[in-house]
Amino acid sequence: MVDKTNGAAAGDGGVMTADRPEQIRNVVLVGHSGSGKTTLVDAMALTARAVNRAGRVEDGTSLSDYDEIEHRQHRSVQLSVVPVAWGGMKINLIDTPGYADFVGELRAGLRAADAALFVISAAEGVDGIAGATRALWEECAAVGMPRAIVITHLDTARDEYDVMTEACRTVLGGGSSESILPLHLPVYGPKNPDGHRPVTGMVELLPHCVGDYSSGEEVQGDPSPDQAPALEEARNRLIEGIIAESEDESLMERYLDGEEISLATLVADLERAVARGSFHPVLFAAPAPEGAKQGLGTVELLDLITGGFPTPVEHPITAANGAQPHPLRCDPDGELAAEVIRTASDPYVGRVCMVRVFSGTLHADDTVHVSGHGLEDRGHESHELDERVGAISAPFGKQQRPLRQAIAGDIAYVTKLGHAETGDTLSSTDSPLRIEPWPMPDPLLPIAISAHSKADEDKLSQSLARLAAEDPALRLEHNAQTHQLVLWCLGEAHRDVALERLRTRFGVQVDVTDHQVALRETLAGKATGRGRHVKQSGGHGQYAVCEIEVEPLPEGSGIEFVDKVVGGVVPRQFIPSVEKGVRAQANRGLTAGYPLVDVRVTLFDGKAHSVDSSDAAFQTAGALALREAAAAAGIRVLEPLAEVWVLVTDEYVGPVLSDLSSRRGRVLGTEPHGAGRTRIHAEVPELELSRYAIDLRSISHGTGDFTRRYARHEPMPNQVAASVRGEKARA
């Protein structure tokens, strides 16, 4: 690890510029909302002397890139990057939102990073580790991302540090894992008037020493006799875990034989195991005691990041050159390949893109190839074009510091890319490449919107396109059946942010209306109908009579028209007119305006007049005949049915199953899905799923997730259909 004093001095003067990828560490901070990620970023920046004072989340003086919406919502809604220097290294600290609605920003941060710090609040207790935190841990494990755990809020803890570390092992490590162990233990002071015990120092297990900060300065010493037995046990467990994950059998034999393993060997093995992603140390961060210059644990965190987390060179990625996979090396002299991690609109400079450079070097005023694909289903157009990069700058929270270039492994802002969107690839114009975008969650909360005024309508389309370019977690849908413009979001907070950005950033006011599900109608049985359209009220008359038979067809058959007229009772030139009238009426619907589907209409008789019959008259007669036949046959409302897969922790399976039943759902089966989770397969009417993204989160205490896809249309129960028709009539 890096020496504390020298490490701090290395950061003096603010952000350094890296000359080689080996000098860069990209670390994303993840954790539930309120876990203290942003405060921790500020504390590490203060320790590294990137700033002169710690900011506050409450009043917006934090380093993170807070905008007006975040001030009003009192939470992060977008990722922010704060680079600091430590021990000769440049560390890009990527602060991400913790609220589930902004998981798109979180996934962008994961793509930009090479390692992750899981920030868990002791004030939330064990509950703060479950659900989304565990799912994210497993996601990082699947791609081999190195991880460490930071416990915060020990001064207001609901659960003690040892309880929290054991819970991390149980929930994240499966209970038997020796790869999740603490590196340090807190030392608590006496209780203060509110009953909490502030942290006044720490025990460093590997060097086996105690750092006391109660005086404002660190005073190192040996553990007291009453501390020694418990600390010795924790130290031995840590050493055994490090040696086991180092995969050095001879080292384990030497340790078991009683040989004293040197601190340098243990630290080297620890750093290798952390970088490899096989060992996950637990650390803590606490506010600075009165008089201290820095928070407790920040030096140790910075040391771990520089010494134990991998460099960008150790994080390979593959691009595509046409249809061929193309492995990329993190080489500043290699071919250019960078990915747009985040996009924002600035009122003065236009579109600003945050990019992670994976290969090559990006220079100001370069002409690059912009490649964007894969999100067409979310309202994004594919694009392949060349654009010229404007200025390049280093992100620093709310500030931007000019750069000449961004080398492989680094993160930077670029301007003037008018068509680049989040997830796009920037590459050389001579050798275009495309990096597969990171997986995005499916937005499942629909809101129907319409322009508030004519002026808003003129700007709405362009503003929605820019909003979608910034946030690929949004999906735009122009529903051809309901004629609604639908914005699909991840939750209520995500919806509120999208609407507020439309209003404040793009100057567009929209009205929110009820989302309509695409219902249909069909016939309940077989029947005949007669359409008679006769008018003789002066001038040219109208005369058309047609008789039809209707019968239902299997799903997906549409409207089938059959001509069985004999003897010329309906002249041949008017038979297409009857069909046109029938299809127009079917499209308009028969009762509540829902289109009629899956019906065979057979024209078998009729009458015509040599003078007064016309195309328009037979169209009207055909429509009237269909309405009469449908009234005789009976009409059934068809509703879309969705196939749903719900993933939830075992303790909430019962409530979720009960809720699905209350939504007229049919459970098709359940199956275990990893440790402590169950996957539920069901079919649920889409009419019952409009708010399910919100309700499932409430029922499962944030641990549930679901996906859905259209299955088919099915007849709606009569009492539900009557209620829907009534609501339609009142509207």
Secondary structure, DSSP 8 states (H G I E B T S, - for coil): ---HHHHHHHTTTS----SSGGGEEEEEEE-STTSSHHHHHHHHHHHTTSSSS---TTTT-SSS---HHHHHHTS--S-EEEEEEETTEEEEEEE---SGGGHHHHHHHHHH-SEEEEEEETTTGGGGTSTHHHHHHHHHHHTT--EEEEEE-GGG-SS-HHHHHHHHHHHHH-SS-SSEEESEEEEE----TTS---EEEEEETTTTEEEE-TTSS-EEE---TTTHHHHHHHHHHHHHHHHHHHT-HHHHHHHHTT----HHHHHHHHHHHHHHTS-EEEEE-B---TT-SS-BTHHHHHHHHHHHS--GGG--EEEEETTEEEEE---TTS--EEEEEEEEEETTTEEEEEEEEEESEEETT-EEEEEE-S-GGGT---EEEEEE---EEEEETTEEEEESEEETT-EEEEE--SS--TT-EEEESSS--EE---------EEEEEEESSHHHHHHHHHHHHHHHHH-TT-EEEEETTTTEEEEEESSHHHHHHHHHHHHHTS---EEEE------EEEESS-EEEEEEEEE-SSSS-EEEEEEEEEEE--TT--EEEEE---TTSS-GGGHHHHHHHHHHHHHH-SSSS--B-SEEEEEEEEE--TTT--HHHHHHHHHHHHHHHHHHH-EEEEEEEEEEEEEEEGGGHHHHHHHHHHTT-EEEEEEE-STTEEEEEEEEEGGG-TTHHHHHHHHTTT--EEEEEEEEEEE--HHHHHHHHHHHHH-
